[in-house]
């Protein structure tokens, strides 16, 4: 069974401490810390989604001693692409420059270079594509999947503290060293949700030019509605997965050892996972419903009202928009039940214990969109290695989500020889020693006034060298990015 053999991260060196952000914006630090996290990263003046991706992939190649000629599949999952034609081939070009600078062979011309897009789920779809490649015509090759994104929100919006930027590259092989991925046992779900979270091109009409030459990629979103969509999509993906399992529906939740989910902010996965279990109880047998009744009694919430809300047909999320209910919680009774259970034994065993591995480390990454889920997997392995945990053969679950919306519930099993591969994960190194931005620097970087910020010197990485401006009859490159590879502070190669 093919799966994941390596993980590598790249985070830009510009950090916003959320404690500082709360002070600038007169927000509650206690609330932000508990709900969102501790800090987030921002892409720098010489960075784009493609340089972030290439930097993560370059670190993966180096850390795992990958022969670039063996790579037959290089996929990019992102919702931040700025080119509507080319995709991961841009990254391939940068990697070939770095390989040439280090006198290493170039990647094969036979390498496939797809890009996957579906909000934050693009990376999971790219991973599934890579696994199918390895299971068929690419069985003797290696695949690399890069999840790279830049999460930007308008200053003053509810999403502002959930920003982030970074990339994670995954090495996938037919004989994996970290995680066997059971695609045959996975569950999928999708349904169109109109105004959940979108990025229409109309946002760019009349957008003021930025000194850094980039576009402001601010999404159109409806926060409360998006939360309800996340919960509903997770429910359906889990239902699809449970149909493929040979055990009683609620039993799967108990027997899985660790859960890793898409995390737009710290609190969301806990709510999503707990709600998925409540759905399983409501849709289960008499014993399952008796357990749900007991929880309702503990939380002093009406059982019949909860069962009526989550035990029958799922809400029609599009109809809720037409009815003007998109701003209301689609599951108010169940949400009330969860709040009543947060300090219970149920919450400790079903939520905290299942979602704890690597979770604390993720508080310093912010929202990485497609890269959030694989980054959490990386953090889990790093924590387990540090604590000398025994993961051999553990059952893990990866729950991905993409607004709009779609979800994937993918069962995995930890490989017996995971320690050697986990020791090469650069999570701690990626955190590095970042530059903490003050308020003026943050505003300048957010709004594209890069002249107000001196770039952190590049080291063994790719940066944007220039952005094309020529629009002449014999040559046009308007908006096309050119890159350079910088090793030890010196430019060695340019992608032009």
C-alpha positions as CSV (number, residue, x, y, z in Angstrom):
1,X,0.0,0.0,0.0
2,X,1.6,3.3,-1.1
3,X,1.9,6.2,1.2
4,X,4.0,9.0,2.7
5,X,7.8,8.7,3.3
6,X,8.9,12.2,4.0
7,X,7.7,15.7,5.0
8,X,9.4,19.1,4.8
9,X,8.2,22.6,5.6
10,X,9.1,26.1,4.6
11,X,7.8,29.1,6.5
12,X,8.5,32.7,5.6
13,X,10.6,34.5,8.2
14,X,8.0,37.3,9.0
15,X,5.9,36.6,12.1
16,X,3.0,38.4,13.7
17,X,2.6,37.6,17.4
18,X,-1.1,37.4,18.1
19,X,-0.6,38.9,21.6
20,X,0.8,42.0,19.8
21,X,-2.0,41.9,17.2
22,X,-4.6,41.9,20.1
23,X,-2.9,44.9,21.6
24,X,-2.9,46.8,18.3
25,X,-6.6,46.0,17.7
26,X,-8.0,46.1,21.3
27,X,-8.9,42.4,21.2
28,X,-9.0,39.8,24.0
29,X,-5.7,37.9,24.0
30,X,-7.2,35.1,26.2
31,X,-9.9,34.6,23.6
32,X,-7.6,34.7,20.6
33,X,-5.1,32.4,22.2
34,X,-7.7,29.8,23.1
35,X,-9.6,29.9,19.8
36,X,-7.0,30.9,17.2
37,X,-3.4,30.3,18.3
38,X,-0.2,32.2,19.2
39,X,1.1,33.6,15.9
40,X,1.0,33.5,12.1
41,X,3.5,34.0,9.3
42,X,3.4,36.4,6.3
43,X,4.9,36.1,2.9
44,X,7.8,38.5,2.4
45,X,8.5,41.1,-0.3
46,X,10.4,38.7,-2.5
47,X,8.1,35.7,-2.0
48,X,5.1,34.2,-3.8
49,X,3.2,31.0,-3.5
50,X,5.6,29.4,-6.0
51,X,8.8,30.3,-4.1
52,X,7.2,29.0,-0.9
53,X,6.4,25.7,-2.7
54,X,9.9,25.4,-4.3
55,X,11.6,26.1,-1.0
56,X,9.6,23.3,0.7
57,X,10.3,20.9,-2.1
58,X,14.0,21.8,-2.2
59,X,14.3,21.0,1.6
60,X,12.5,17.7,1.0
61,X,14.9,16.7,-1.7
62,X,17.9,17.5,0.5
63,X,16.6,16.0,3.7
64,X,15.6,12.7,2.1
65,X,18.5,12.4,-0.4
66,X,16.1,12.1,-3.3
67,X,17.6,11.4,-6.7
68,X,15.6,14.0,-8.8
69,X,15.7,11.6,-11.8
70,X,13.4,9.3,-9.8
71,X,10.6,11.9,-9.4
72,X,7.9,11.0,-11.9
73,X,5.1,13.1,-10.4
74,X,5.4,16.7,-9.0
75,X,2.0,18.0,-7.9
76,X,1.0,21.4,-6.4
77,X,-2.1,21.8,-4.3
78,X,-2.9,25.5,-3.7
79,X,-5.7,28.1,-3.7
80,X,-3.2,31.0,-4.0
81,X,-1.9,30.5,-7.5
82,X,-1.3,33.7,-9.4
83,X,-1.0,32.0,-12.8
84,X,-4.1,30.6,-14.4
85,X,-2.2,28.4,-16.9
86,X,1.1,27.0,-15.5
87,X,1.3,25.3,-12.2
88,X,3.9,23.0,-10.6
89,X,6.0,23.2,-13.7
90,X,7.0,26.7,-12.3
91,X,8.3,24.9,-9.2
92,X,10.1,22.3,-11.3
93,X,12.0,25.1,-13.1
94,X,13.2,26.5,-9.9
95,X,14.2,23.1,-8.5
96,X,16.3,22.4,-11.6
97,X,18.1,25.7,-11.1
98,X,19.0,24.7,-7.5
99,X,20.0,21.2,-8.6
100,X,22.3,22.6,-11.3
101,X,23.9,25.0,-8.8
102,X,24.7,22.0,-6.6
103,X,25.9,19.9,-9.6
104,X,23.1,17.5,-9.2
105,X,21.1,16.0,-12.2
106,X,17.9,17.7,-13.3
107,X,14.5,16.2,-12.8
108,X,13.2,14.0,-15.6
109,X,11.5,15.5,-18.6
110,X,8.9,12.7,-18.1
111,X,7.8,14.1,-14.8
112,X,4.1,15.0,-14.6
113,X,3.4,18.5,-13.3
114,X,-0.3,18.9,-12.3
115,X,-1.9,21.6,-10.1
116,X,-4.9,20.8,-7.9
117,X,-7.4,23.4,-6.8
118,X,-10.3,23.1,-4.4
119,X,-9.8,25.6,-1.6
120,X,-8.0,24.0,1.4
121,X,-8.5,20.5,0.0
122,X,-6.3,20.8,-3.0
123,X,-3.4,19.2,-1.3
124,X,-5.3,16.2,-0.3
125,X,-6.6,15.7,-3.8
126,X,-3.0,16.1,-5.0
127,X,-1.9,13.4,-2.6
128,X,-4.7,11.0,-3.8
129,X,-3.6,11.6,-7.4
130,X,0.0,10.8,-6.4
131,X,-1.0,7.6,-4.6
132,X,-3.0,6.5,-7.6
133,X,0.0,7.2,-9.8
134,X,2.2,5.1,-7.6
135,X,-0.3,2.3,-7.6
136,X,-0.4,2.1,-11.4
137,X,2.1,3.4,-14.0
138,X,4.4,5.1,-11.5
139,X,5.0,2.1,-9.2
140,X,8.8,2.3,-9.6
141,X,9.0,6.1,-9.3
142,X,8.7,8.7,-6.5
143,X,6.1,11.4,-6.2
144,X,6.3,14.8,-4.5
145,X,3.2,16.7,-3.5
146,X,3.5,20.3,-2.4
147,X,0.9,22.1,-0.5
148,X,1.6,25.9,-0.6
149,X,-0.7,28.8,0.3
150,X,-0.9,32.4,1.4
151,X,-3.9,33.1,3.7
152,X,-4.6,36.9,3.6
153,X,-7.7,38.6,5.1
154,X,-8.7,42.2,5.1
155,X,-7.5,44.2,8.0
156,X,-10.4,44.7,10.5
157,X,-12.2,41.5,9.3
158,X,-13.1,38.6,11.5
159,X,-10.6,36.4,9.6
160,X,-7.6,38.7,10.1
161,X,-6.1,36.8,13.1
162,X,-6.3,33.6,11.1
163,X,-3.9,34.5,8.4
164,X,-0.8,32.5,7.5
165,X,1.7,31.6,4.8
166,X,3.9,28.5,4.2
167,X,4.3,25.3,2.3
168,X,4.7,21.6,3.1
169,X,6.2,19.1,0.6
170,X,5.5,15.4,0.9
171,X,7.5,12.5,-0.5
172,X,5.2,9.6,-1.5
173,X,6.4,6.1,-2.4
174,X,5.1,2.6,-3.1
175,X,6.8,1.4,0.0
176,X,6.3,4.3,2.5
177,X,8.5,5.0,5.5
178,X,6.0,7.1,7.5
179,X,2.4,6.4,6.7
180,X,0.5,3.8,4.7
181,X,-2.5,5.4,3.2
182,X,-5.7,3.4,2.7
183,X,-7.5,5.0,-0.2
184,X,-9.8,2.0,-0.5
185,X,-11.1,2.8,2.9
186,X,-11.4,6.6,2.5
187,X,-14.6,8.6,2.5
188,X,-15.4,11.5,0.2
189,X,-18.1,14.2,0.2
190,X,-18.9,17.2,-1.9
191,X,-21.7,19.7,-2.3
192,X,-21.9,23.2,-3.8
193,X,-22.3,25.9,-1.2
194,X,-22.4,29.2,-3.1
195,X,-21.2,31.8,-0.6
196,X,-19.2,29.7,1.8
197,X,-15.7,30.9,0.9
198,X,-14.8,32.1,-2.6
199,X,-12.1,33.9,-4.6
200,X,-13.9,35.3,-7.7
201,X,-11.7,37.3,-10.2
202,X,-14.0,40.2,-9.7
203,X,-12.1,41.0,-6.5
204,X,-9.2,42.3,-8.6
205,X,-11.2,44.9,-10.6
206,X,-9.8,48.3,-9.7
207,X,-7.5,46.9,-7.1
208,X,-4.8,49.5,-6.4
209,X,-1.3,48.5,-7.5
210,X,1.2,47.3,-4.8
211,X,4.9,48.1,-4.7
212,X,5.6,44.4,-4.4
213,X,3.8,43.7,-7.7
214,X,1.5,41.1,-6.1
215,X,-2.3,41.1,-6.1
216,X,-4.2,41.2,-2.8
217,X,-5.8,37.8,-2.6
218,X,-8.5,38.6,-0.1
219,X,-11.4,36.0,0.0
220,X,-15.1,36.6,0.0
221,X,-16.4,34.6,3.0
222,X,-19.2,34.2,5.5
223,X,-17.7,33.0,8.8
224,X,-20.7,31.4,10.6
225,X,-22.0,29.8,7.4
226,X,-18.5,28.5,6.7
227,X,-18.3,26.8,10.1
228,X,-21.6,25.1,9.6
229,X,-20.4,23.9,6.1
230,X,-17.2,22.5,7.7
231,X,-19.2,20.5,10.2
232,X,-21.7,19.3,7.6
233,X,-19.0,18.2,5.1
234,X,-17.0,16.5,7.8
235,X,-20.1,14.5,8.8
236,X,-20.7,13.3,5.2
237,X,-17.0,12.3,4.6
238,X,-17.0,10.4,7.9
239,X,-20.3,8.7,6.9
240,X,-18.8,7.6,3.6
241,X,-15.7,6.3,5.4
242,X,-17.8,4.4,8.0
243,X,-19.7,2.6,5.3
244,X,-16.4,1.0,4.3
245,X,-15.4,0.0,7.8
246,X,-16.0,-3.4,9.4
247,X,-17.0,-2.1,12.8
248,X,-19.9,-0.5,14.6
249,X,-20.2,3.2,13.6
250,X,-19.2,4.8,16.9
251,X,-16.5,2.2,17.5
252,X,-14.3,3.6,14.8
253,X,-14.0,6.9,16.6
254,X,-12.7,5.1,19.7
255,X,-10.3,2.8,17.9
256,X,-8.5,5.4,15.8
257,X,-5.4,6.4,17.7
258,X,-4.8,10.0,16.4
259,X,-6.8,12.4,14.3
260,X,-5.4,15.2,12.1
261,X,-7.7,17.7,10.4
262,X,-7.7,20.8,8.3
263,X,-7.4,23.6,10.9
264,X,-8.3,27.2,9.9
265,X,-7.7,28.0,13.5
266,X,-6.9,26.1,16.7
267,X,-10.5,25.4,18.0
268,X,-12.1,24.3,14.7
269,X,-10.9,20.7,14.5
270,X,-12.0,19.9,18.1
271,X,-15.5,21.1,17.3
272,X,-15.6,19.3,14.0
273,X,-14.4,16.0,15.3
274,X,-16.7,16.1,18.4
275,X,-19.7,17.0,16.2
276,X,-18.9,14.1,13.8
277,X,-19.0,11.7,16.8
278,X,-22.4,13.1,17.9
279,X,-23.7,12.5,14.4
280,X,-22.4,8.9,14.5
281,X,-24.3,8.4,17.8
282,X,-27.5,9.9,16.5
283,X,-27.4,7.8,13.3
284,X,-26.3,4.6,15.2
285,X,-28.1,1.8,16.9
286,X,-30.0,1.8,20.2
287,X,-26.8,1.6,22.3
288,X,-25.3,4.6,20.4
289,X,-28.5,6.7,21.0
290,X,-28.5,5.7,24.6
291,X,-25.0,7.1,24.9
292,X,-26.1,10.3,23.2
293,X,-29.0,10.6,25.7
294,X,-26.6,10.2,28.6
295,X,-24.4,13.1,27.2
296,X,-27.5,15.3,26.9
297,X,-28.5,14.6,30.5
298,X,-24.9,15.5,31.6
299,X,-25.1,18.8,29.7
300,X,-28.7,19.4,30.6
301,X,-29.8,19.7,27.0
302,X,-33.0,18.2,25.6
303,X,-32.2,14.9,24.0
304,X,-35.2,14.8,21.7
305,X,-34.3,18.3,20.3
306,X,-30.7,17.2,19.7
307,X,-31.8,14.0,18.0
308,X,-34.3,15.8,15.8
309,X,-31.5,18.2,14.7
310,X,-28.7,15.8,13.9
311,X,-30.4,12.3,13.7
312,X,-32.3,12.8,10.5
313,X,-31.7,14.4,7.1
314,X,-28.8,16.9,6.8
315,X,-29.8,20.6,6.5
316,X,-30.0,22.0,3.0
317,X,-27.2,24.5,3.3
318,X,-28.0,26.3,0.0
319,X,-31.6,26.7,1.0
320,X,-30.4,28.3,4.2
321,X,-28.7,31.0,2.1
322,X,-31.9,31.6,0.1
323,X,-33.9,31.8,3.4
324,X,-31.5,34.4,4.9
325,X,-30.2,31.9,7.5
326,X,-26.6,31.7,6.5
327,X,-25.6,33.8,9.5
328,X,-27.2,31.3,11.9
329,X,-25.6,28.2,13.4
330,X,-27.1,25.2,11.4
331,X,-26.7,23.0,14.5
332,X,-27.6,25.1,17.5
333,X,-28.8,22.3,19.8
334,X,-25.7,20.1,19.1
335,X,-23.4,23.1,19.6
336,X,-25.0,23.8,23.0
337,X,-24.5,20.1,23.9
338,X,-20.8,20.4,22.9
339,X,-20.3,23.5,25.1
340,X,-21.8,21.5,28.0
341,X,-19.4,18.6,27.5
342,X,-16.1,20.5,27.1
343,X,-14.9,19.7,30.7
344,X,-16.3,16.1,30.7
345,X,-14.5,12.8,30.5
346,X,-16.0,12.4,27.0
347,X,-14.1,15.5,25.8
348,X,-10.8,14.4,27.3
349,X,-10.9,10.9,25.8
350,X,-12.7,11.5,22.5
351,X,-11.3,14.9,21.6
352,X,-8.2,16.0,23.6
353,X,-6.5,12.6,23.5
354,X,-7.2,12.0,19.8
355,X,-6.2,15.5,18.6
356,X,-3.4,16.3,20.9
357,X,-0.4,14.9,18.9
358,X,1.4,17.9,17.4
359,X,-1.5,20.3,18.1
360,X,0.4,22.6,20.4
361,X,3.2,23.1,17.9
362,X,0.6,24.1,15.3
363,X,-0.4,27.2,17.3
364,X,2.5,29.0,15.8
365,X,1.8,28.4,12.1
366,X,-1.5,30.3,11.5
367,X,-3.8,29.2,8.8
368,X,-1.8,27.5,5.9
369,X,-4.9,26.5,3.9
370,X,-3.8,23.4,1.9
371,X,-0.6,23.0,4.0
372,X,-2.3,23.0,7.4
373,X,-3.2,19.3,7.4
374,X,0.2,17.9,6.3
375,X,2.0,20.4,8.6
376,X,0.0,18.9,11.5
377,X,1.1,15.4,10.4
378,X,4.7,16.6,10.5
379,X,4.2,18.1,13.9
380,X,2.7,14.9,15.2
381,X,5.7,12.9,14.1
382,X,8.2,15.4,15.6
383,X,6.4,15.4,18.9
384,X,6.2,11.6,19.0
385,X,9.9,11.3,18.2
386,X,10.8,13.9,20.9
387,X,8.7,12.0,23.5
388,X,9.9,8.6,22.4
389,X,6.3,7.5,21.8
390,X,5.5,4.1,20.3
391,X,3.5,4.8,17.1
392,X,4.2,1.5,15.3
393,X,1.1,0.3,13.6
394,X,-1.1,3.1,15.0
395,X,-4.3,3.9,13.2
396,X,-4.4,7.6,12.1
397,X,-7.1,9.6,10.4
398,X,-6.6,12.6,8.2
399,X,-9.7,14.7,7.7
400,X,-9.3,17.3,4.9
401,X,-11.8,20.0,4.1
402,X,-12.1,22.6,1.3
403,X,-14.7,25.4,1.4
404,X,-17.3,25.5,-1.3
405,X,-17.3,22.6,-0.3
406,X,-15.8,19.1,-0.1
407,X,-14.2,16.9,2.5
408,X,-12.0,13.8,2.5
409,X,-11.6,11.3,5.4
410,X,-8.5,9.2,4.8
411,X,-7.4,6.4,7.1
412,X,-3.7,5.8,7.5
413,X,-1.4,3.5,9.4
414,X,2.0,4.4,10.9
415,X,4.8,2.4,9.3
416,X,7.0,0.3,11.6
417,X,10.2,2.0,10.6
418,X,8.8,5.6,10.9
419,X,11.5,6.9,13.3
420,X,14.3,7.3,10.7
421,X,12.1,9.2,8.3
422,X,10.5,11.3,11.1
423,X,14.0,12.3,12.3
424,X,14.5,14.1,9.0
425,X,11.4,16.3,9.3
426,X,12.5,19.9,9.6
427,X,9.6,21.3,11.6
428,X,11.7,23.0,14.3
429,X,14.2,24.3,11.8
430,X,11.3,25.7,9.7
431,X,10.1,27.7,12.7
432,X,13.6,29.2,12.9
433,X,14.3,32.6,14.4
434,X,11.7,34.8,12.6
435,X,11.4,38.6,12.5
436,X,8.6,39.7,14.8
437,X,6.8,42.5,13.0
438,X,5.7,45.7,14.8
439,X,2.4,47.3,13.9
440,X,3.7,49.6,11.2
441,X,5.7,46.7,9.6
442,X,2.7,44.5,9.6
443,X,0.5,47.0,8.0
444,X,3.2,47.8,5.4
445,X,3.7,44.1,4.5
446,X,0.0,43.4,4.5
447,X,-0.8,46.3,2.1
448,X,2.2,45.7,-0.2
449,X,4.3,48.7,0.8
450,X,7.4,46.7,1.0
451,X,9.8,49.7,0.9
452,X,9.0,50.1,4.6
453,X,10.5,46.7,5.4
454,X,14.0,45.4,4.7
455,X,13.8,41.8,3.5
456,X,15.4,39.1,5.6
457,X,18.4,37.9,3.7
458,X,17.7,34.7,1.7
459,X,19.7,31.6,2.4
460,X,19.5,28.4,0.4
461,X,16.2,29.4,-1.1
462,X,14.3,30.9,-4.0
463,X,13.0,34.4,-4.2
464,X,11.1,36.5,-6.8
465,X,13.8,38.3,-8.9
466,X,11.4,40.4,-11.0
467,X,7.9,40.6,-12.4
468,X,7.5,41.1,-16.1
469,X,6.1,44.4,-17.4
470,X,6.8,44.3,-21.2
471,X,3.8,44.3,-23.5
472,X,5.3,44.7,-27.0
473,X,4.4,43.1,-30.3
474,X,7.5,40.9,-30.3
475,X,7.6,40.1,-26.6
476,X,5.1,40.0,-23.8
477,X,5.7,39.0,-20.1
478,X,3.3,41.2,-18.2
479,X,2.8,39.7,-14.7
480,X,5.1,36.7,-15.2
481,X,7.4,36.1,-12.2
482,X,11.1,35.5,-12.7
483,X,13.0,33.7,-9.9
484,X,16.5,33.3,-8.6
485,X,18.1,30.7,-6.3
486,X,20.1,32.2,-3.5
487,X,22.7,30.0,-1.7
488,X,24.6,31.4,1.3
489,X,23.5,34.9,0.4
490,X,24.7,34.7,-3.2
491,X,22.6,34.2,-6.4
492,X,23.7,31.1,-8.2
493,X,20.9,30.7,-10.8
494,X,17.9,32.5,-12.2
495,X,14.8,31.0,-13.7
496,X,14.1,33.2,-16.7
